[in-house]
Amino acid sequence: MAKKKEEHNASAGKEFVFVRPGQGVAAKARNLSEFRDCIAKVPLESLLYHANGGHFKGWLEFIGQKGLAEKVAGVKGNDEGVRGKLLSLL
């Protein structure tokens, strides 16, 4: 049986924080699995704010996902298609 690769958990204060501009925190992710779950469920407003602002790349690099960070950095838009593109990459 193949060994599952361990995920790097960001320490407290280093999580990716999904915000809703002007409304506060929508969700937090400590690792790639949680990040994917958040991408799937956060309000579209929060998702687009971070995707279009290029906020995902630095955090993904921080948790050791440099190749994925490059791919995700190019995903931008103004509708639910952004969520679908990100989920297909994750």
C-alpha positions in Angstrom: 0.0 0.0 0.0 1.4 3.4 -1.0 2.2 5.8 1.9 0.3 9.0 1.8 2.5 12.0 1.6 2.3 14.1 4.8 0.8 17.5 4.5 2.6 20.5 5.9 0.4 22.2 8.5 0.9 25.9 8.8 1.4 27.0 12.4 -1.0 29.3 14.2 -1.0 32.7 12.6 0.4 31.3 9.3 -2.8 29.8 8.0 -4.4 31.1 4.8 -7.2 33.4 5.9 -10.1 33.8 3.4 -11.7 37.1 4.1 -14.8 38.8 2.8 -13.8 42.4 2.1 -15.3 44.6 4.7 -17.0 41.7 6.4 -14.2 39.7 8.2 -12.9 36.1 8.1 -14.8 33.6 6.0 -12.5 30.6 6.6 -9.0 29.5 7.4 -6.8 26.7 6.0 -3.7 25.2 7.6 -2.9 22.7 4.9 -3.6 21.9 1.2 -6.6 19.7 2.1 -8.2 22.4 4.1 -7.4 24.9 1.4 -9.2 22.8 -1.2 -12.2 22.5 1.1 -12.3 26.3 1.6 -12.0 26.9 -2.1 -15.1 24.7 -2.5 -17.2 26.4 0.0 -16.2 30.1 0.7 -18.5 32.8 -0.6 -17.7 33.7 -4.2 -16.9 37.3 -3.2 -14.0 36.0 -1.0 -12.7 33.5 -3.6 -12.6 36.2 -6.3 -11.0 38.7 -4.0 -8.1 36.3 -3.3 -7.8 34.8 -6.8 -7.8 38.1 -8.6 -5.5 39.7 -6.0 -2.9 36.9 -6.5 -3.0 36.0 -2.8 -2.8 32.2 -3.1 0.6 31.9 -4.7 2.7 33.1 -1.7 0.9 30.9 0.8 1.1 27.8 -1.5 4.8 28.4 -1.9 5.1 28.7 1.9 3.6 25.3 2.4 6.0 23.8 -0.2 3.6 23.7 -3.2 5.7 25.8 -5.6 4.5 24.1 -8.8 0.9 24.4 -7.8 1.4 28.0 -6.8 2.5 28.9 -10.3 -0.5 27.2 -11.8 -3.0 28.7 -9.4 -1.5 32.2 -9.9 -2.9 32.3 -13.4 -6.5 31.7 -12.4 -8.5 34.9 -12.4 -12.0 35.8 -13.4 -15.4 37.1 -12.2 -17.6 34.1 -11.8 -18.0 30.5 -10.5 -15.7 29.4 -13.3 -12.8 30.5 -11.1 -13.8 28.1 -8.4 -14.0 25.2 -10.9 -10.6 26.0 -12.4 -9.0 26.1 -9.0 -10.6 22.9 -7.8 -9.4 21.1 -10.9 -5.9 22.2 -10.2 -6.1 21.2 -6.5 
